[in-house]
Amino acid sequence: MTLRVSGDGKEAALHVQPLGDTSCSRIVVHLDQWTGETTGKVRELEPGKENNLTVPLHGNTI
């Protein structure tokens, strides 16, 4: 897993390589702390695939 925040701090790119453990059925990323929202939004990633997610950031949340 790699997390990179852009130079201007406005977004973060999350990269998750495929997991070798087949017992993992999903990866859940909770977005509220990243975006500054309180909506309960989550993104589910597939553990057996390469995943890339770009998230807009709010303030200094990370």
C-alpha positions as a Markdown table, in Angstrom:
| # | Residue | x | y | z |
|---|---|---|---|---|
| 1 | Met | 0.0 | 0.0 | 0.0 |
| 2 | Thr | 1.2 | 3.5 | -0.9 |
| 3 | Leu | -0.4 | 6.8 | 0.0 |
| 4 | Arg | 0.9 | 10.0 | -1.7 |
| 5 | Val | -0.3 | 13.5 | -0.9 |
| 6 | Ser | 0.0 | 15.9 | -3.8 |
| 7 | Gly | 2.4 | 18.8 | -3.4 |
| 8 | Asp | -0.4 | 21.3 | -2.9 |
| 9 | Gly | -2.0 | 19.1 | -0.3 |
| 10 | Lys | -5.4 | 19.1 | -2.1 |
| 11 | Glu | -5.6 | 15.3 | -2.9 |
| 12 | Ala | -4.1 | 12.0 | -1.9 |
| 13 | Ala | -3.5 | 9.0 | -4.1 |
| 14 | Leu | -3.9 | 5.6 | -2.5 |
| 15 | His | -2.4 | 2.5 | -4.3 |
| 16 | Val | -3.1 | -1.0 | -3.0 |
| 17 | Gln | -1.4 | -3.9 | -4.6 |
| 18 | Pro | -3.3 | -7.2 | -4.9 |
| 19 | Leu | -3.2 | -9.1 | -1.6 |
| 20 | Gly | -2.0 | -12.7 | -1.5 |
| 21 | Asp | -4.3 | -13.7 | 1.3 |
| 22 | Thr | -7.5 | -15.0 | -0.3 |
| 23 | Ser | -9.4 | -15.0 | 3.0 |
| 24 | Cys | -9.7 | -11.2 | 2.7 |
| 25 | Ser | -13.0 | -10.4 | 1.0 |
| 26 | Arg | -12.8 | -6.6 | 0.8 |
| 27 | Ile | -10.8 | -3.6 | 1.8 |
| 28 | Val | -12.8 | -0.7 | 3.2 |
| 29 | Val | -11.5 | 2.9 | 3.0 |
| 30 | His | -13.5 | 5.4 | 5.2 |
| 31 | Leu | -13.4 | 8.8 | 3.5 |
| 32 | Asp | -14.9 | 11.2 | 6.1 |
| 33 | Gln | -11.5 | 12.0 | 7.8 |
| 34 | Trp | -9.9 | 12.6 | 4.4 |
| 35 | Thr | -12.6 | 14.8 | 2.9 |
| 36 | Gly | -13.8 | 16.6 | 6.0 |
| 37 | Glu | -17.4 | 15.3 | 5.5 |
| 38 | Thr | -19.5 | 13.5 | 8.0 |
| 39 | Thr | -21.5 | 11.4 | 5.5 |
| 40 | Gly | -20.2 | 7.9 | 6.4 |
| 41 | Lys | -19.0 | 7.5 | 2.8 |
| 42 | Val | -16.7 | 4.5 | 2.2 |
| 43 | Arg | -15.0 | 3.0 | -0.8 |
| 44 | Glu | -14.7 | -0.8 | -1.0 |
| 45 | Leu | -11.6 | -2.1 | -2.9 |
| 46 | Glu | -11.1 | -5.5 | -4.3 |
| 47 | Pro | -8.3 | -7.3 | -2.4 |
| 48 | Gly | -7.3 | -9.6 | -5.3 |
| 49 | Lys | -6.9 | -6.7 | -7.8 |
| 50 | Glu | -4.6 | -3.6 | -8.0 |
| 51 | Asn | -6.5 | -0.6 | -6.7 |
| 52 | Asn | -5.9 | 3.1 | -7.2 |
| 53 | Leu | -8.0 | 5.7 | -5.5 |
| 54 | Thr | -7.6 | 9.5 | -5.6 |
| 55 | Val | -9.3 | 11.4 | -2.8 |
| 56 | Pro | -9.7 | 15.2 | -2.4 |
| 57 | Leu | -8.4 | 16.3 | 0.9 |
| 58 | His | -9.9 | 18.8 | 3.3 |
| 59 | Gly | -7.5 | 20.9 | 5.4 |
| 60 | Asn | -4.8 | 19.0 | 7.2 |
| 61 | Thr | -6.6 | 15.8 | 7.8 |
| 62 | Ile | -3.7 | 13.5 | 7.1 |
